[in-house]
């Protein structure tokens, strides 16, 4: 192998921009479109590496921000990198930490140098720069590493969710300061200025990331396109990012509060601006309909925390839609989560009634079983999506996966209608 990553297109859909490809890294090959489960701190809560492998997952994501803070990138390097540290033998990608440094810290200062924040672990003041982000990722040793980007809010009224969110602090000359736990909202004018600032800074930081990369023969650096929902800025960011020759490129700054239609609109515009012969990665998108729309737009790679984070809360993904196991209607239900699923939960004969009991009793086994099922659900979805691309069988895909069908909204709100509000799908 002459490069740490190769990408070949195996089949192109005649009815859309979807394609089936193959990515090969130093830790193996896998077909695309691919879904990458998230092992944020070199682990998935309550799920072992063997259980992850049982879902047919062959690429996962670690997060540089969390591993930099605990146990430390240098400590991971001492153990031979994250592959050896967590005993994961397949491919791995690391997020740069920029999104988390901005969204999860108590106090943040954003300058041209980088992002200064206080650790959520011990309150120490830390400066994360493009150079330090790449150094951390070089030490962690993932096959694909992400450029350190300036991730702004995609909407001016964005609010944090579960302690996570975006930078929507007021922009100053060469510096922005915000407190994510009590975020002021941007005016439309300030938001527009912040998006422009982020696009240009992300491009400048990408140059610094490439210069700082010390393991280019072992790790592949991907650039990230920003720009919010502004098409002009998306085009500008794509041009600046792809002007730098890299093994792959990502669409960032979505899945941070937008609805399905807005995500689709941005992705359908941005994906064709990225090189056709390189992997295209949509960061942090995880709902089935969002993935399908992005695949049809030409995206190859996806990651999301939803399968495991929701699984630990008793929220199961199925072909027909979500199952909320804490609901009383499942108390005496003898059926499995999904009769078509071959995961250890469904094939093992565990009933919805038993799973509900586990959650109501506070037994961690419930979260493990549903998390493994959710991971397998998304891997089975990707298998069928790849088949649909090869056979141009989109209608049969929707028949087999009712959850992919467009949601018909009521013409007017009623007191009984329930609409799931979008929330941050990222780490």
N, C-alpha and C positions, 0 to 999 in steps of 0.2 A: 504494500500500500504506500503510495507516494505522498499522500496528504492525510491529515488527521480526520478529515471528513470528506466523503464523496456522496454525491446525490445524483441519481439517475431517474428519469421519468420513464415509467414502464407502460403507462397507458394514459391517453387523454380523452376526456369525455367529448362526444360530438355535440351534446346539447347544452353544455355549460363550460366554465373554465376549470372544472374539477379535473384532478389528475391523480393517478396512483404512482407513487414513486418508491424509491428505496434509499435510505440513508445508511451509510456504513461508517462507523467510528472505530477507534482502537479497541472498543469493548463489544463489538458485534454489529449486526445489521438488523433493520426492521423496516417494514413497509409503512408508507404514509398514504393518506392522512393518519396521524398518530395522536393518541391522547396520552399525556404524561401525568401520572399521579404525582402529588406534591408531598415530599418528605422534608418539610421545612427545616427542621433542625437535625437532619440526618436520621430521621425516624418518622413513621406515621403512627400516631397515637393508637396503641392497642393492636397494631397490625405488624406481624413479623415479616422479614424479608421473604421467607418461604411462602407466606400467604399472599404477598404482593406478586411473587412469581406465578402463583397458582391462577391468577387472573389473566395471565398472558401479557402482563405489562413488561416491556423491555426497555423502557426509558423513563426515568423519574427526574424530579427537580429537587434540588437543595437550595436553600436561601443563604446568600453570603452574609446578609445583615445579621441574621440570628446566629450563624456559626462563628462569625467574627466576634460577637459578644460572648458567646458561650458554646463550646469550650475555648474558642480562639482558633484562628486559622493556623497559627504556628503549631498548636497542639495536634490538630488534625494531620498536618504534614508529618509530625513525629510518628504517627501511626501509618504513614504511607499514603495519605490522602483519603478522601471520603469513601471511595470504593472499598478500601480495606477497612476503614474505620467502622462502617456500618455493614460490611460484608455483602455489598451489592455488586454482582459480577457483570452487570449489563451497562448500557449507556446512561449517561447522567448529564444534566444541564444545571447550571447555577444562575439564578437571578442576581443582578448586580448589587442589590440592596438599596438602590436609590429610592424606590417607591416606599419601602418600609422606613428608611431613615427619615423621610419627610412625614409620612402619615402616622407613625406609631410613637413618635417621641414627644415628651412633654414640652420641650423648648427647642425650636429649630431656627437656625440662621442659614439662609441660602445665599451664597456669594459666587463669584466666578471661580474661586478656589475649590469650592465643594459645599457639602452640607455639614453643618455643625449641630450636634444634638446631644442630649443627655441619655445615657443608657437606661433602658427600662429595668435593668437588673440591679445596678448599684448607684445610678445617678451620676456616674462619671461623665465628664464632658469629652466628646469624641468628634474628631473631624474626619469625615469620609470624603475623599477626593477621587477623581477618576483613577489616579495612580494607585491609591490604596485599595480601591475596589478591585482592580485588576490583580494587584499583588495578592489579595485575599483569595481570589478565585484561582490564581495560579497555585497557591498553596493547597486549596481544597482539591484541585485536580480533576474537575469535571471535564467531560468531552467537549461540551459547548459552554462557553462563557458569554455573558451579556455585557454590552457596553453600559457604562454608568451614564444614565440619562436624567434630564430634568423633567419630571413627570408632573405636569400642572393639572388642575381640575379640568374636566371636560365640560362641565356646566358651571355657571357662575353661582348657582344656588346649592352646590354640592355640600353635603353634610357627612360627617364621619359615621361609620357603622362599626359596632363592636370594637371601638377603639382604633379603627382603621379609617383611612380616608386619604385625601389629597392635600396638596398645598393650595389653599385658597386665601393665603394671607395677602396683604396689600403689597403691590410691587413698588420698590424704591429704585433709585439709580444704582444699578449693579448689586442690589441686595434686596431680599425679601425676608420678612420675619413673621412668624405665625405661631400660635399655640393651638395645635390640633384639637385639644380637648374643649376649647372654647373658640371656635373658628369664626372670625368675622366673614361676612359674605361680601363678595366682590360686586361692584357695579358692573354693568355690561361693558363700559369703557375700560375699566381696570382689568376685567377678565380678558378682553381682547388684547390688551397690552401684555398681559402675563403670558398668553399663548405665544405671541411673537417672541418674547424673551426666551421662553422655554425651547422653542424650535431652534433658534440660533445658538443658544448655549449648548443644547444637546449635540449639535454638529461640531462645535468647538471641543466639547468633551470627548467626542468620538475620536478625534485626531489624537488627543492625549492618551486615550485608552489604547489605541493601536501602537503608539510609541512605547507605552509601558508594558505591553504584552511580552513576557519573557519565555513563553512556552508555545510558540506558534506551530511547532512540528508535532505537538501532542494535543493541543487544545484549539478549538475553532471559535473565533470571536465573531459574534453577531452584532450588527448595528440595529438601532431602534428608531422608528419613525414616530414623531409626535405631531401635534397640531389640533388636538381636540376634535370638534365636529366641523371645523372650518376647512372646506375643501381646498381653498387657496393655500392655506398653511400646510395642509397635508401634502400637497404637491411640492411645495417648497422644501419641506422636511425630507420627503422621499428623494428629491433631486440631490440635496446636500448629503444625505446618508449613503445613497448608492453611488455617489461620486468616489467613495472610498471602496476599493475592491476588498470584499470580505466573503467568507464562505456561506453566509446566510444573513437574512434580514428579518426584523420583527416589526409588527404593528403594535405600538404601545398606546397607553392613554385611553383605552376603552375598557368596558366592564367595570367602571367605577361609578355606576349610578344610572347609566342610560337604560332605556328600555330596548326590547328586541329590535324594533324598527330602526332606532337610531344606530345601534351597533351594526346592523346589516348595511345601512346606508354608508357609513364610514368605511367599512371593510370592502364593500363592493367598489368603492371609489379608489381606495388605497392599494389593494392587492395587485391590480394590473400595473401599478407604477413600480413594482419591485421586479428584479430580474427573474425571468422565467426559468432559468437554469439553476437557480439557488433555492434552498428551502425557504418557505415563507411561514413565519411563526406568529400567531395571534395570541398575545399574552393575556392570560387570566380569564379566558372565556370558557364557560363550562356547561351551560344549559344545552340540551340536545338540539333545539331548534336553532340556537345561535351557532352551534358547531356546524350543522348542516348548511346553513346559509353561507357561512364562511368557506366551507369546502367547495361549494358551487361557485364561489368567487375566486377560487384558486389557492386557498390557504392549505398548508400541509401539516402544521404542528399546533397542538393545543395543550394547555395545562389548566388545572383549576383545583381549588381546595374543596369544592362542594361535595364530591363523593364521600370523603372521610369526615369532613366537618359536619355535614348534615347527617351522615350515618351515625355519628356519636349522639345525635339528638333524637334518633328514632325516625328519621326521614329517609325513606327508601325510594330510589328511582326504579321504575319499571317501564316496560314497553307501553303500557297504557296510561302512564302518568304516575305522579307521586303517591306514596302510601305513607300516612302519618300513623305510626304504630302506637302512639300514646292514646289515640282515639279509642273510646270505649267500644266502638263497633267491632273491634278486632279481638275482644276478650275471649270469645269462644270460637274464633275462626280457625279451622283446621287446615286451611289452604296455605301453601308456601307463598313467599313474596311474589314469585313469578314462576309459573309452571314450566316455562320454556328455558329457564336459566340453569346452567350447569355448575354454578358456584358451590362452595362448600356449605353455604347456608341453605340454598334451595334444594340442591341435589342431596344434601344430608338429611332432608326430611323435617327441618325445623319449621314449625307452623307460625303463622302470624300471631296466634294466641300465645304461644310460648315466648316469642320475641317481645310481645307487649309486656308479658310478665317480667321478663328480664329488665326492661326499662323501668317499670313501675317499682321493682324491687331494688333498683340501683345496682344491678349486676353489670359489670363491665363487659361481660361476654356479649351482651346485646349490641353494644357499640361496635365490637370487633366483627361480629357476624354480618351486621348490616353494612359496615364499611367495606368488607370484602365483597359482599354482593354488589354494592354500588360501583366498586372498581371494575368488577367483571362486567357489569351492565354497560359501562362505557367502552370497554374493550370489545364486547360483542357488537355494540353499535358501530364501532369503527370498522370491524370486519365486514358488516353488512353494507356500510357506506362504500367501502372499497369495491365490493361486489357490484353495487349499483352503478358505480362509475364505469367499471369494465363492461357491464352489460347494458348500460343506459336504461336501468330499471328503476327509475325514481318513483314511479307510481306504486310499484310493488313494495318498495321500501316503506312508503307511508302506510300501506295496508298492513305490513308486518309490524310497524312501529307507530301506533296511533299517536304517541306523544309528539311525533314530528309534525302532525297536521296543524295547520294554522288555527289559532284560537279565535272563535267567533265571539266577539264582544257584544253585549246587549246594546240596543240602540239608545237606551237612556238608563241612567243609574237607578237601581232599585235597592230597597233595604235589605234584600236577601242576596244580592250579587256580591261575590268576593273576587277581588282582583289582586294577584300577587304583585307587590311593588318590587321594582328592581333594586338590587343592592350590590355592594362591592363583591365581585366574584374573585378578586385577587387575594393574595396571602394577607 
